[in-house]
Amino acid sequence: MPAPHIRSARPLRFLPRVLLGLTLVAVPATAVAASASEPAGPETAAAAPAPAAVGLDDPAKKEIAMKIVSSAENSSLDWKAQYKYIEDIGDGRGYTAGIIGFCSGTHDMLELVELYTDRKPGNVLAKYLPALREVDGSDSHAGLDPNYTKDWVKAAQDPEFKKAQNDERDRVYFNPAVKRGKSDGIGVLGQFIYYDAIVMHGDGGDSTSFSNIRKRALAKAKPPAQGGNEKTYLNAFLDARVWAMKQEEAHEDTSRVDTAQRVFVKKNNFDLNTPLDWKVYGDSFHID
C-alpha cells in the first residue's frame, strides 16, 4: 500500500493558462410573488425561470469535493490544513505543496507565487521567484534550499496566500473541470470526476492529460449532452482514467477511482449526496 500523503504529480510541462472568469455559478430561480389583488395568471407563471441544476460549484458540493480529493492527496478530510504542506516526494517534479499539490517543476507553483507577489509585493516567498523560474520544468531545488520550505510554511499563515492558493486552484483546475462537465451534461459527481482527473493529470497535449482521457472515453460512450447514458459514460471515463494512471509508476494505485469514484457511480449518486463512504489506499472515509 502506498505511503500516506501521496500527492498529485502532473506532467513536466508548462500548464496552459486558462482564461479567468470561467466559473459557472448555479443561480436558483427567484419566485415572483403575485399581489393579493391580482392572482398570478398563466403569463406570470410562464415568466418564472426554471430552477438551475446544482453543480459542483455549489458551495456545499465544492466542500465535499475538496474533502474527497484531500482523502487521496493527504489521507485526511481536513483540506484546509494543507495550505502549509510542502515536500519533495521524489517524483521528478521538485517540491509539491499546498492544497492542490502545486509543483515547482510543473509551472503551477511559479504562477501561484507570482499571483501572491502581485497582490502582496515583498512577501516571504517573493525572493524565490528567480529560482522558481530557473527550476521550472525540472526537479531541481537550486536557489530554493535551504529555507524555501520554512518560508512556505510561514506564508501559509497569511490569509492572502491562502486566498491565492484557492484562486489558482479554481482558475487552473476547478473551474475548467466544472465548465467542461456542465457542457457534457454530467451532474455533480461527473464534474467531480473531471476535477479529480485534472488535478492529477493536468490538461496539456500529452496522452495522459485530462483532455486526452476524455477523448478516450468519448470513443467508447457518449455523454448525456450527446444523448448518452450518464452512468455508461462515467464508467468509460473512469476506464480511461485508470489507463492513464497506470502509465506512471507514481499513480499505479488506482484506489481513488476503484474504491471511491466507482462506488458513487455504482450507487447512481450523480448528485454526490451525503452520506458518503469510500476508501483510498485502504483507508476508510465518511462524510455525513
ABEGO torsion letter per residue (X at the ends): XBBBGBBBBBBBBBBBBBBBGABBBBBBBBBBBBBAABBBBAAAAAABBBBBBBBAABAAAAAAAAAAAAAAAAGBABAAAAAABBBBAGAGAEBBBEAAGBBAAAGAAAAAAAAAAAABBGBAAAAAAAAAAAABGBABABGAOAAAAAAAAAAAABAAAAAAAAAAAAAAAAAAAAAAAAAAGBBAAAAAAAAAAAAAAEBBABAABAAAAAAAAAAABBBAAAGBBAAAAAAAAAAAAAAAAAABAAAABAAAAAABAAAAAAAGBAAGBOBBBBBBGGBBBBBX
